[in-house]
């Protein structure tokens, strides 16, 4: 085989492996269960990942308070430790605060003994220190899960939640109306919607901050469709079976 053909073969193999990985890690894939991706009924759970971020999350909380909409926040532990007051505000507002790992690690890639448990436990410790409550749900960063991740979540008394509607990261400079339409096109009864109020728990939400700013548009559009807003716990509790 010539070097050029060898390189081409490796490229094709890598592309195939990545495609398989994307298929398996998709929230719609049934490779690793049980996970929650949606509920039932004419309700929607708005969830927010990667925060809290000062200057982003606090404005978002103001929107939710004004609109009387509960949120479910999947916080990164290192960010939660920086901004405990924002977690306390979430709880005071009736929002849920859940686990999105300590450092936004790709949990499937953690091979060191204890590393997976530490990612979950350290974030939960940060949540508990701020709010006095343990997380009940784990959302693995990137949606990455395998049997070990599911087992670790269960050891910590958590269920795994993914999503049914989320924007990709390819068009942060599109208009807010266009982005909202793209997200809303994925929403049906019992949807779990993801927006980001941070960027992997960093100090600065960077280009992900635009997602939190979509909340008023998304709320107004879903209200116009007659949806009622619930927390993730409420969504699952109201879904028979």
WOHU-V133853 format. One record per helix or strand of 3 or more residues. SS is the DSSP state (h for helix, s for strand). FROM is the first residue (numbers start at 1). TO is the last residue. If there is no record, write none. Layout:
ss: (SS	SS)
from: (FROM	FROM)
to: (TO	TO)
//
This chain:
ss: (h	s	h	s	h	h	s	h	h	h	h	s	h	s	h	h	s	h)
from: (3	43	57	72	77	84	96	107	115	141	147	159	176	191	206	215	228	232)
to: (25	49	67	75	82	92	99	109	131	143	155	161	184	196	212	224	230	237)
//
